[in-house]
Amino acid sequence: MSDYQHLSKATIARLPQYYRTFKQLQLLRTERVNSQELGKLTQIPAATIRHDFSLFGELGKSGYGYAVNDMVNFLADY
C-alpha cells in the first residue's frame, strides 16, 4: 500500500493530518464523518479531501462519508 508514486507531495504532506484527525474522532467514538465536517476539523477544503482520498480508490460513500475506524486502519499503512 505504500506506493507513493501516484501521489503529489501536497497529498503526502496532508496524510499525517488526516490520520491524526481520524484518530481523534475515533477516541470520541465517532463512527463516520463526511468531507465537509472533516474540512472544518482540518482546515482543508472538502473538495481537496475528496480529491486526496479518491486517489486511493473508493474510501467513502456519497451521502455517508468516511467510516472513521476504516480510515484509521487505512491511513496507518501510509
For each residue, the residues with C-beta under 8 A, 3 or more apart:
1: 77 78
2: 77 78
3: 6
4: 7 12
5:
6: 3 55
7: 4 11 12 55
8: 11 12
9: 12 13
10: 13 14
11: 7 8 14 15 52 55
12: 4 7 8 9 15
13: 9 10 16
14: 10 11 17 18 42 44 48 52
15: 11 12 18 19 52 75 78
16: 13 19 20
17: 14 20 21 42 44
18: 14 15 21 22 38 42 49 52 71 75
19: 15 16 22 23 72 75 76 78
20: 16 17 23 24
21: 17 18 24 25 38 41 42
22: 18 19 25 26 33 66 68 71 72 75
23: 19 20 26 27 72
24: 20 21 27 28 41
25: 21 22 28 30 33 41 68
26: 22 23 29 30 68 69 72
27: 23 24
28: 24 25
29: 26
30: 25 26 33 68
31: 67 68 69
32: 64 65 66 67 68
33: 22 25 30 37 38 41 65 66 68
34: 37 38 46 60 64 65 66
35: 38 39 46 47 49 50 60 65 66
36: 39 40 46
37: 33 34 40 41 65
38: 18 21 33 34 35 41 42 44 46 49 66
39: 35 36 42 43 44 45 46 48 49
40: 36 37 43
41: 21 24 25 33 37 38
42: 14 17 18 21 38 39 49
43: 39 40
44: 14 17 38 39 48 49
45: 39 48 49
46: 34 35 36 38 39 49 50
47: 35 50 51
48: 14 39 44 45 51 52
49: 18 35 38 39 42 44 45 46 52 53
50: 35 46 47 53 54 60
51: 47 48 54 55
52: 11 14 15 18 48 49 55
53: 49 50 56 59 60 66
54: 50 51 57
55: 6 7 11 51 52
56: 53 59 74
57: 54
58: 61
59: 53 56 66 70 71 74
60: 34 35 50 53 64 65 66 67
61: 58 64 65
62:
63:
64: 32 34 60 61
65: 32 33 34 35 37 60 61
66: 22 32 33 34 35 38 53 59 60 70 71
67: 31 32 60 70 71
68: 22 25 26 30 31 32 33 71 72
69: 26 31 72 73
70: 59 66 67 73 74
71: 18 22 59 66 67 68 74 75
72: 19 22 23 26 68 69 75 76
73: 69 70 76 77
74: 56 59 70 71 77 78
75: 15 18 19 22 71 72 78
76: 19 72 73
77: 1 2 73 74
78: 1 2 15 19 74 75
